[in-house]
Structure formats: structure tokens, C-alpha cells
Amino acid sequence: MVKLLCICEEITLEEVQKVIKEEGIKDIETLKRRLRIGMGPCGGRYCINTILRMYPQLFGDTARGKSDTELNVPPSRPPLKPIPLYTFKER
Amino acid sequence: MVVKQSVEVAIIGGGSTGLMTAYYLAREGVKDIHIFEGRYLGFGSTGRCAGGVRASFASDVHVKLMKESISRWLSLREEISGLEFVQDGYLWLLTTEELVEVHKKLSAYQNSLGVPTRILERDEIRDVVPIELNDVLAALYDPMAGKASPLKFLWSVRRKLRELGVAIHEYTPVTNVRVSGGRARSITINESKDVEVGGHVVVAAGVWCKDILERIGVKIPLKKDPHHLLVTEKYVQFIKPLVIHKETGSYIVQHETGSLLIGTEFPVPEEDTTLRYGYLRKAVTIMSRYFPQILSTNLLRVWIGYYEVTPDHHPIVGVIPHLENLVVATGFSGHGYMMAPIIGEELKNIILEGKPKLPETRELRLERFEEGKLLKESAVFG
């Protein structure tokens, strides 16, 4: 069974585990830029939370009690949800 | 990764310049190379830039260095698996008679230095890009230019450097450099630990070079210039070249993922990184005049990245005066990523041979500002 960790970019749990292991990735920011997790339309609201829930399995370290900064959780960038570009066009 | 007590080469800054320097050094067989990055690789300007690469500039130094850099980009995509560079060109949309005249002269100048730009008449532009021509009179086209995804660059080079045995220390800010007897002796990491450096220290930390060097009394004329960029959802591939609306300094580029990046000149104060709604309005309004189909796509994110700007808009590259093993590379004024391959190789030459190979790199030394020998756009038009 294929387990999709990031729906927007279609990244499987297996791919995530593979790059973490083979490329020595130790943080979410680098993982994000490696596999584009959190860069799709969901803005990370699903995939980054999944990663946080699975933090010990993925990074071999506990996430409990740590702040977003300590865990290198990518910042939320505006807009909160995708907005069509025509919203910004001057008329 | 625990950092050792002493290292041979310490590179401060995990952006494109630092990574390329490490790459060319490691390829020459240099051992014990360490990159120190305060956050993650590409946190600074590299990870925030649009990824354009061109040699079509208006100064001899820029043109000649960028021609060399493009030939490195072409080899790098063979040498480093995953690295992407496509020569899809640059296209400047010209909307006034004056701009057309200036760009005719600019193109002749660039041709004289071997950069094959050419003016496209209004009815030829649609052969290059599906555009609503609107008020466009003509365009300057540079088929030698291209684009290289910064994110792919970052992970592919990171992977390659690990294979080559380069140590990459992320989340390891360098807070000081200790100098004595005309040499850099050690660097301080995490504000606490000193790491001795046997060979060279390379300061390639973008806008943050200024803070690091000021700590040891070296002043560099560097200003932060924050620039916005937006990215849309994936869209069907339709724009190959990077397209610039010259009159307003707006541009659009579509990478292989399909996402569109749109930037525009939108000056904000040096220390102010508040995202501006006005930027979005300007960028979208201008670009949708020529590419109305983008209006139906969704905005995903907006961010700000820095240009590190010098008074003559040319970089500072070379050994710091009176500090024989301290090398700086910064001040790229918005062109650091595209220049990284040639600058990385030249820093390797400075470290191994004592001097850069190209005369143009020698002109980038820091002393030029004190001596009042600023580099000029040698081609002045109109």
C-alpha cells in the first residue's frame, strides 16, 4: 500500500524516509525544499502536521515540548489559502 | 554533527556561493572543507531568488564573468545529478521608442562580446512566447540565458558535497572571526566554541557578511535591498524564457514544476521586510496585461529576499586587505546565484593559486571603493 505523506506534491512516506536516511536530512526546512513537502496548495497544513506527528519515527528524536522554532517548522506565508491572481488586478 | 577543534577550510554561508566554492575545492582534492550555515542551506538569497541566469549585461566585467559562469552551469548539470539548467532565454519587453533605441545599442555591445542577443520586431515576439502584445513595440531576446531551479540546485549540490566528503554544519551560526598577525586564526560558532582554521576562511554570507566583517573592523559598503517574489500554483507550461517588462522592472518565469514566479520593482526600506499588498497589485496588474491567462491561476505564497547591493552594483570578491587567508564574496546586487559557479571556481583559484584566473575577477577587489575606482557600466546608451 502506498502511503502519501504530502497529497499536493504526491510524496510518499517511503520517499521521505529514504531521503532522510540517504541524504542525512535532520530538519523539516531542508526536507521541505528537498521534496517540496508543504509547498503545494495546502501550504503545509496537512503534510507538515503529519511530519510533526511522525517526528520521532522520521528524525529519531522527540518533538514533545519543543517549540516550532526548535523543530524548524517552516513559517506560514501568506495567503492562508490559495487566491486567484485576478483578486489583485487593478481595474 | 560535532565540529572538530580545527579545520582546514571554513566557509561561512551555505548559499550558492559557499556551496560552489566547496564544490570546486573538493573537486581539486582539498580535504577538510567545512561549510557553516546559521540556518539551513539556502535560507538567504539563494533559496528566495527566481533562478535566472544571463550574460546579457551592460558592463564588461559582468558580461565576461557571466559568459564563464554559463559555461560552468552547462558542465554542472552534467556533473551533478539533479541539478537543472535550461537555456530557455531571456526576453525584455520594450514599450517606449527610447527603450528600443537603447536596447539596439545594448544588443550591439553584447554581440561584440560574444553574447548573441537580438532585437525582435513586434511581429516576431510571438514566435518566442505566447503573449498579448498590447503596447509592446519590440523586444530584446537573449537565447544564451536561461534558468536554474534554486531548490534543485540546493539539494543536488548538498548531496554531491556529502559524497565528496565536505562537512556541512547547518544551524551553526558563525558569530565571530578571530584575527591576529595578519591572518584569520579561528571562527566562533554558536557564540561559544572556537574552531581553529589552518587554511582559509571564506565569508560568503550574503547580506550578513557586513556584520561578520565589521566585528573585525573591516567595513564593506553593502546595503540590504529587500525584494518581493510570489509563486503561483502549478500551471500548464507556456512561458519558456524569463520575460522582463523593462519599463517597470517586472518579470515572470516559469520553472519545470509549472509554478510561475512574478517579481517587480517595489522599493521598501532596508530593514523593512513587511509584505506589501501594493507589490502584489503591481506585479499582477502589469504581467496580466501580457499574459492574461495567469489571472485564473492561484497565488500560493509571497516572500521577501535580499539583494546585497554595492555602490557600483558589482560584487566584492577577493582577499581582505592585510588578512592573507580571509576571503570575501558578496555584494552581488541581485546576481549572486547566477554568478555562483564562476565565483566559486575563482575563490578556489584564490585559495589554491593565490589569485583568481580571470582579470575581471581581480577588478572586484574590496579596495576599489577606498581608491575611488568604482566599476562602471562601460556601455552607456541613450
Interface residues (C-beta under 8 A of the other chain):
Chain A: E23 G24 K26 D27 E29 T30 R33 R34 R36 M39 G40 P41 G43 N72 R77 P78 P79 P82 I83 P84 L85 Y86 T87 F88 K89 E90
Chain B: R39 Y40 L41 G42 F43 G47 L151 L154 W155 R158 R159 R162 E170 Y171 T232 E233 T257 L275 Y277 L280 R281 A283 V284 T285 S288 I294 L295 S296 T297 N298 L299 L300 R301 V302 W303
